[in-house]
Amino acid sequence: MLERIETIILQLVDEIGYARASELFAKLSGGKRLRARLILTIAPNEPDAPLLGAIVELIHAASLLHDDVIDEAVLRRGAASVNATHGSKIAIMLGDILYSKAFSALTAFDPQIARRIAESVTDLSIGEMMDVEMAESFNSDRKRYETMLYLKTATLIEACAYCAAHLAGKDPHSYGLYGKNLGLAFQIVDDILDITADEATLGKPSLNDFAEGKTTLPYIDLYEALAPGDQERLIGYHGKALNAEEKGWIRSKMDELHIIEDSYAYARNVCNEALGAIGEDAPLRAIIETVIQRSH
């Protein structure tokens, strides 16, 4: 079924009628297609599910193009980003083209589904703005981080699960809760891997999030566990390129205080809440396990 999604995505891009957009889109890596897989898993027999999955993946691709411009990222999934190869203006406009096409295609759906997806994209954009503003200084406010995390990452995945359940005649609220927690767990694990995975696996320098000013869950947990003097040292490393000694100090403190284990435990608790919402659904349980156990 994912092959069907890929076919529809290419059809939607071709319908735009602009060869340059198709050419640039063809260079983008499709990634894990988590959102489309989720829709197909919840609504496997619904004829409109593949189209909804393709639309959501276009939205996700557009958000990543904009995200790379904001972060001034030169790599995306191990390959050169569009803003690195063609400039930020082209990356932004390609993202806008994909957003616009996705929303045009979304009008074919029940208004409740179209509205739910559209509202999640508004939330996603708010989350992006919060992420940018929070990067200006070290953030030790866990609640603020969790709000940003939900808006930036989890809300679109939540909407996918909600809308897929609506298509399939299942309880949208239970599946929406599953999707929300899946999205939270996915991003928490992503934040952990930025610290624990090697640079070859990441496709970018390790501890890159912190160097970019992002105070993710492990750093908040570390800050709370450190003595006052070490708290000041951690804040001093925020938002700057870290040398090997500075990275080593952060990692050693995280090892000493079991920060990574605690962050994984939090992600696991979030996953357990997701599973509690949908009961004995083996395929959805498998998706959760894939997320929590992934290494890149």
C-alpha positions as CSV (number, residue, x, y, z in Angstrom):
1,M,0.0,0.0,0.0
2,L,2.9,2.4,0.6
3,E,3.8,2.0,-3.1
4,R,0.3,3.3,-3.8
5,I,1.0,6.3,-1.6
6,E,4.2,7.1,-3.5
7,T,2.4,6.9,-6.8
8,I,-0.3,9.3,-5.6
9,I,2.3,11.7,-4.2
10,L,4.0,11.9,-7.6
11,Q,0.7,12.3,-9.3
12,L,-0.2,15.3,-7.0
13,V,3.2,16.9,-7.7
14,D,2.8,16.4,-11.4
15,E,-0.6,17.9,-11.3
16,I,1.0,21.2,-10.2
17,G,2.2,21.5,-13.8
18,Y,5.5,23.1,-13.0
19,A,8.5,20.9,-14.1
20,R,11.0,22.7,-11.8
21,A,8.9,21.8,-8.7
22,S,8.7,18.2,-9.9
23,E,12.5,18.1,-10.4
24,L,13.3,19.5,-7.0
25,F,10.7,17.3,-5.3
26,A,12.3,14.2,-6.9
27,K,15.5,15.0,-5.0
28,L,13.8,14.9,-1.6
29,S,14.1,11.8,0.5
30,G,10.7,10.3,1.4
31,G,11.8,9.2,4.9
32,K,9.8,6.7,7.0
33,R,6.4,7.8,5.8
34,L,5.2,7.4,9.4
35,R,2.1,9.5,8.9
36,A,0.9,7.7,5.8
37,R,1.7,4.3,7.4
38,L,-0.4,5.3,10.4
39,I,-3.4,6.2,8.2
40,L,-3.2,3.0,6.2
41,T,-2.9,0.9,9.4
42,I,-6.0,2.4,10.9
43,A,-8.1,2.5,7.7
44,P,-6.6,-0.3,5.5
45,N,-9.8,-0.9,3.6
46,E,-10.9,2.7,3.0
47,P,-10.5,3.8,-0.7
48,D,-9.7,7.4,0.3
49,A,-7.0,6.4,2.8
50,P,-4.1,6.4,0.3
51,L,-5.0,9.9,-1.0
52,L,-5.2,11.2,2.6
53,G,-1.8,9.6,3.3
54,A,-0.3,11.2,0.3
55,I,-1.7,14.7,1.2
56,V,-0.3,14.5,4.7
57,E,3.1,13.4,3.4
58,L,3.2,16.5,1.1
59,I,2.3,18.7,4.1
60,H,5.1,17.0,6.1
61,A,7.6,17.5,3.2
62,A,6.6,21.2,3.0
63,S,7.1,21.7,6.8
64,L,10.6,20.1,6.6
65,L,11.6,22.4,3.7
66,H,10.7,25.4,5.8
67,D,12.3,23.9,8.9
68,D,15.6,23.5,7.1
69,V,15.6,27.2,6.2
70,I,14.8,28.2,9.8
71,D,17.6,26.0,11.1
72,E,20.0,26.8,8.2
73,A,20.4,23.1,7.9
74,V,22.7,21.9,5.1
75,L,21.7,18.2,5.4
76,R,18.3,16.5,5.5
77,R,18.3,12.7,6.0
78,G,22.0,12.5,5.1
79,A,21.6,14.4,1.8
80,A,22.1,18.1,0.9
81,S,19.1,20.1,1.8
82,V,17.3,22.2,-0.9
83,N,18.2,25.4,0.9
84,A,21.9,24.4,0.8
85,T,21.8,23.5,-2.9
86,H,19.3,26.0,-4.3
87,G,19.0,28.7,-1.7
88,S,16.4,29.5,1.0
89,K,14.1,31.4,-1.4
90,I,13.6,28.3,-3.6
91,A,13.2,26.0,-0.5
92,I,10.5,28.3,0.9
93,M,8.6,28.6,-2.3
94,L,8.8,24.8,-3.0
95,G,7.4,24.3,0.5
96,D,4.6,26.8,-0.3
97,I,3.8,25.0,-3.5
98,L,3.5,21.6,-1.7
99,Y,1.4,23.1,1.0
100,S,-1.0,24.7,-1.5
101,K,-1.3,21.6,-3.5
102,A,-2.0,19.5,-0.4
103,F,-4.7,21.8,0.7
104,S,-6.3,21.9,-2.7
105,A,-6.4,18.1,-2.7
106,L,-7.8,18.1,0.8
107,T,-11.0,19.8,-0.3
108,A,-12.2,16.5,-1.8
109,F,-12.6,15.1,1.7
110,D,-15.4,15.4,4.3
111,P,-15.2,19.0,5.8
112,Q,-14.6,17.5,9.3
113,I,-11.4,15.7,8.0
114,A,-10.2,18.7,5.9
115,R,-10.7,21.0,8.9
116,R,-8.9,18.7,11.3
117,I,-5.8,18.4,9.1
118,A,-5.8,22.1,8.3
119,E,-6.1,23.1,12.0
120,S,-3.2,20.8,12.8
121,V,-1.0,22.6,10.2
122,T,-1.8,25.9,12.0
123,D,-0.7,24.3,15.2
124,L,2.4,23.0,13.6
125,S,3.4,26.5,12.4
126,I,2.8,27.9,15.9
127,G,5.0,25.1,17.3
128,E,7.7,26.1,14.8
129,M,7.5,29.7,15.9
130,M,7.7,28.7,19.5
131,D,10.8,26.5,18.8
132,V,12.5,29.5,17.1
133,E,11.7,31.8,20.0
134,M,12.7,29.3,22.7
135,A,16.1,28.8,21.0
136,E,17.0,32.4,21.9
137,S,17.9,31.3,25.5
138,F,18.2,28.2,27.6
139,N,14.8,26.8,28.4
140,S,14.4,25.0,31.7
141,D,10.6,25.0,31.6
142,R,9.5,21.4,31.0
143,K,5.8,22.4,30.4
144,R,6.7,24.9,27.8
145,Y,8.9,22.4,26.0
146,E,6.1,19.8,26.1
147,T,3.6,22.3,24.6
148,M,6.0,23.2,21.8
149,L,6.7,19.5,21.2
150,Y,3.0,18.7,20.9
151,L,2.4,21.6,18.5
152,K,5.5,21.1,16.3
153,T,5.5,17.3,15.9
154,A,2.6,15.5,17.6
155,T,-0.4,17.5,16.4
156,L,-0.2,16.4,12.7
157,I,0.3,12.8,13.7
158,E,-2.7,13.1,16.0
159,A,-4.8,14.5,13.2
160,C,-3.7,11.6,10.9
161,A,-4.9,9.0,13.4
162,Y,-8.1,11.0,14.2
163,C,-9.0,11.4,10.5
164,A,-8.1,7.8,9.6
165,A,-10.4,6.5,12.3
166,H,-13.1,8.9,11.1
167,L,-12.8,7.4,7.6
168,A,-12.9,3.8,9.0
169,G,-15.9,4.4,11.3
170,K,-13.7,3.9,14.5
171,D,-13.6,6.1,17.6
172,P,-11.6,9.2,16.4
173,H,-10.8,10.4,19.9
174,S,-9.2,7.2,21.1
175,Y,-7.1,6.9,17.9
176,G,-6.3,10.6,18.1
177,L,-4.9,10.1,21.6
178,Y,-2.8,7.2,20.2
179,G,-1.5,9.5,17.4
180,K,-0.7,12.3,19.8
181,N,1.4,10.1,22.0
182,L,3.0,8.4,19.1
183,G,4.1,11.8,17.9
184,L,5.4,12.8,21.3
185,A,7.4,9.6,21.7
186,F,8.8,9.9,18.1
187,Q,10.2,13.4,18.8
188,I,11.5,12.5,22.3
189,V,13.4,9.5,20.8
190,D,14.7,11.8,18.0
191,D,15.9,14.3,20.7
192,I,17.7,11.4,22.5
193,L,19.3,10.1,19.3
194,D,20.8,13.6,18.6
195,I,22.9,12.9,21.7
196,T,23.5,9.2,21.6
197,A,23.8,8.3,17.9
198,D,27.1,8.7,16.0
199,E,27.5,11.4,13.4
200,A,27.5,9.0,10.4
201,T,24.1,7.6,11.5
202,L,22.7,11.1,12.2
203,G,23.9,12.7,9.0
204,K,24.8,15.7,11.1
205,P,27.1,16.5,14.1
206,S,26.1,15.0,17.4
207,L,24.5,17.3,20.0
208,N,23.5,19.5,17.1
209,D,20.2,20.4,18.6
210,F,21.8,22.0,21.7
211,A,24.3,23.9,19.5
212,E,21.3,25.3,17.5
213,G,19.8,26.5,20.8
214,K,17.2,23.8,21.3
215,T,16.8,22.7,24.9
216,T,15.3,19.3,24.4
217,L,14.0,16.9,27.2
218,P,17.4,15.4,28.1
219,Y,19.0,18.8,28.6
220,I,16.0,19.9,30.8
221,D,16.3,16.7,32.8
222,L,20.1,17.2,33.1
223,Y,19.7,20.8,34.2
224,E,17.2,19.8,37.0
225,A,19.7,17.1,38.2
226,L,22.9,19.2,38.2
227,A,24.4,21.2,41.1
228,P,24.1,25.0,40.7
229,G,27.6,25.5,39.4
230,D,27.2,22.8,36.8
231,Q,23.8,24.3,35.8
232,E,25.6,27.5,34.9
233,R,28.2,25.6,32.9
234,L,25.5,23.8,30.9
235,I,23.8,27.1,30.2
236,G,27.1,28.5,29.0
237,Y,27.3,25.8,26.4
238,H,23.9,26.5,25.0
239,G,23.6,27.8,21.5
240,K,27.3,27.5,20.6
241,A,29.4,25.1,18.5
242,L,30.7,22.5,21.0
243,N,34.2,21.1,21.0
244,A,35.0,17.5,21.9
245,E,35.8,18.4,25.6
246,E,32.4,20.2,26.0
247,K,30.5,17.4,24.4
248,G,32.3,14.9,26.6
249,W,31.4,16.8,29.7
250,I,27.7,16.9,28.8
251,R,27.7,13.2,27.9
252,S,29.5,12.2,31.1
253,K,27.1,14.1,33.2
254,M,24.2,12.5,31.4
255,D,25.7,9.1,32.0
256,E,26.4,9.8,35.7
257,L,22.9,11.0,36.3
258,H,21.1,8.4,34.1
259,I,19.5,11.2,32.0
260,I,19.1,9.2,28.8
261,E,17.5,6.3,30.7
262,D,15.1,8.7,32.3
263,S,14.2,10.3,28.9
264,Y,13.6,6.8,27.4
265,A,11.4,5.9,30.4
266,Y,9.3,9.0,29.8
267,A,9.0,8.1,26.1
268,R,8.0,4.6,27.1
269,N,5.3,5.9,29.5
270,V,3.9,8.1,26.7
271,C,3.8,5.0,24.5
272,N,2.0,3.0,27.1
273,E,-0.7,5.7,27.3
274,A,-1.0,5.5,23.5
275,L,-1.5,1.7,23.6
276,G,-4.0,2.0,26.4
277,A,-6.2,4.1,24.1
278,I,-6.4,1.6,21.3
279,G,-6.3,-1.8,23.1
280,E,-5.2,-5.0,21.4
281,D,-4.4,-3.6,18.0
282,A,-1.2,-5.5,16.9
283,P,-0.3,-3.4,13.9
284,L,-0.5,-0.1,15.9
285,R,1.5,-1.7,18.7
286,A,4.2,-2.6,16.1
287,I,4.4,1.0,15.0
288,I,4.9,2.1,18.6
289,E,7.7,-0.4,19.1
290,T,9.4,0.7,15.9
291,V,9.4,4.2,17.1
292,I,10.7,3.5,20.6
293,Q,13.4,1.1,19.4
294,R,14.7,3.0,16.4
295,S,18.4,3.9,16.2
296,H,18.2,6.7,13.5
